[in-house]
Every structure is written in C-alpha cells, then in structure tokens.
C-alpha cells in the first residue's frame, strides 16, 4: 500500500458474500470498507462545493475517498445508468483511483463492444452479429444451423437461449429488449472461467453444466484447472479490454481450439473460490491498495 488509507468506498447495491470477503481482505490491511450505492451519490458543481471545485459527495465520507472499488452498478433507466457511470468517470478525472474504472465497465457490460474489441485485437471469439431489426436477425439465423441469442446486458446465463432456422420467428421479449445479439454456437461439454488481476491469472476453473449452459449460478460443477491454452487466450482478452481485473469465459471446440465468449468487469467468484487455492478477494484488495498513490 503506497499511502495511508483508513477507509475506502465499495460501490455495490448488494454486498452479500462478495462484500464480506472484500471486507475481511481490507481489514487485514487495517482498512475499513464502506459499502455505498452509486445512486446515493451527488455530483456537486455548486459554488458551495469545496473551494468551488467539482465534488462527488459519497455517503459516509466527509471528503472524497482515496480510492473506490466497483463491485456492482444497479440497473435503471438510460439516464440513471449514464449518471452512475459519469460518477466513475468524474472520480477518475478528479484523480481518485477507480477499480474497475467506468471505461472498462462500459467496454465489458455491453457484449457487442466486448465482441468488437476482441475481434479487433485478434482474440479468437465466435462469429457475432448485433442488430435491431427483427427481419435482419431472421435472415442471419436462416443461414446457420444453431446460434446463441443473449441479452446485450446480462450475466449468469439469464436470457441466454439456443435458436435455429427451424424456430422462427424470434420472440420480442424482455431479454431481447429491441436488440438481437447473436453468436455462433460452440458445442462443448464444459467451458472455463479465468480470473485475472493486473494481467496475471489468479485462478481458473472448468465448469460442467447439466445442459449446454455451464454457469455456476445454474448449478454447474467446478474444478480448478491449469490449462496453458485457456489461460493464454484469457490473458489476451484482458489485455485487449485494458482492464484491471476481470473474469474471462472461454470455451474449447471439438477440434481443440479455444474461443473467448465473454469478459466480465464485475465478476462473481464464489464458485471459483470453492475450488481455487488463492484467496481471490485478498489478491484483489492487495492489487487495489498497491495502486493508491
């Protein structure tokens, strides 16, 4: 830790198990973790703000914290999400370290942008199409035996479904929400989650589900792995996204080639921690504190 820090802000709307793990990790350094919601913060640009300078008022802090750790951003309207991300951008502009910062979160919470950056940087990722037109989506599906449709924003496998050219027309449901994100289906008996901090692999696991989905939240079985091909492509993905920490989802096809499915900038790690040797929360906190000037 480069500076004396007594407490830090953790942005989340549900501290839960992950919050408890982070709290203990911070306590091991004598640092108090204060859990606050971004929606309770105030952007103060008034003449009454400190020395007439921009101020982000955060509950339980008399002045802006030395650093903030982003563990969650609540859903909301476009205006609400924009405001919450703006707070992260403004804090960084005010020289408050933000972990992960708003730019990294924007690049990964939007699956279309993640896919674009992976593709642009030469990281193997399944063929992907994104459009608003239902007719265009049907034309894309008609040319492929099976595709996966996913919510543009979402996690833990919610709303993820297989579609094929025999199951048209597509429903316009809440998971689609006006945008069709379609990805080539890669058939495999399992997939992988790799947890990366500061461009180093902290832990990795194989996930095996009862169906073609292999999410821990949906009951997948986990075991720790050390597979060079999987770890290497995950590191390539983290580098392409320029991110402090992340969870990278990787799959291997029947020919043995690895593909990156997604990169998560606010990853859960409870399932991974059950099989990993490293204390993931402690690694995160150690890296976070080392970056505070």
Number of C-alpha atoms within 10 A of each C-alpha: 14 9 11 12 16 14 18 20 23 24 23 20 16 15 17 9 12 14 18 13 18 22 21 17 22 23 15 13 15 13 17 17 21 18 21 19 20 24 18 10 15 15 17 15 13 12 10 10 14 12 9 11 12 16 21 19 18 20 17 12 12 8 12 18 19 19 22 24 22 22 22 17 18 14 11 11 8 8 9 14 16 11 17 23 19 15 21 25 17 18 23 17 11 14 12 18 21 24 26 20 20 20 15 20 21 14 21 22 19 16 23 20 15 23 26 13 17 24 18 11 14 11 20 19 22 19 13 18 17 18 15 13 12 16 12 14 19 17 12 16 25 16 11 13 12 19 23 17 24 22 22 21 17 14 18 14 15 14 16 16 15 16 18 17 17 10 12 11 12 17 10 12 9 9 19 19 12 15 17 23 21 26 21 18 19 19 13 14 17 22 27 29 31 27 28 23 20 18 18 14 18 18 24 27 24 24 24 21 17 13 12 16 21 24 25 20 13 14 15 18 16 24 15 19 17 13 12 9 13 26 24 13 21 33 22 19 31 25 16 17 22 15 24 21 26 30 25 26 25 25 25 19 15 11 6 9 11 24 20 25 22 23 29 23 27 20 17 19 19 16 18 23 17 12 16 19 11 12 14 22 21 18 15 22 21 16 17 23 21 12 14 16 13
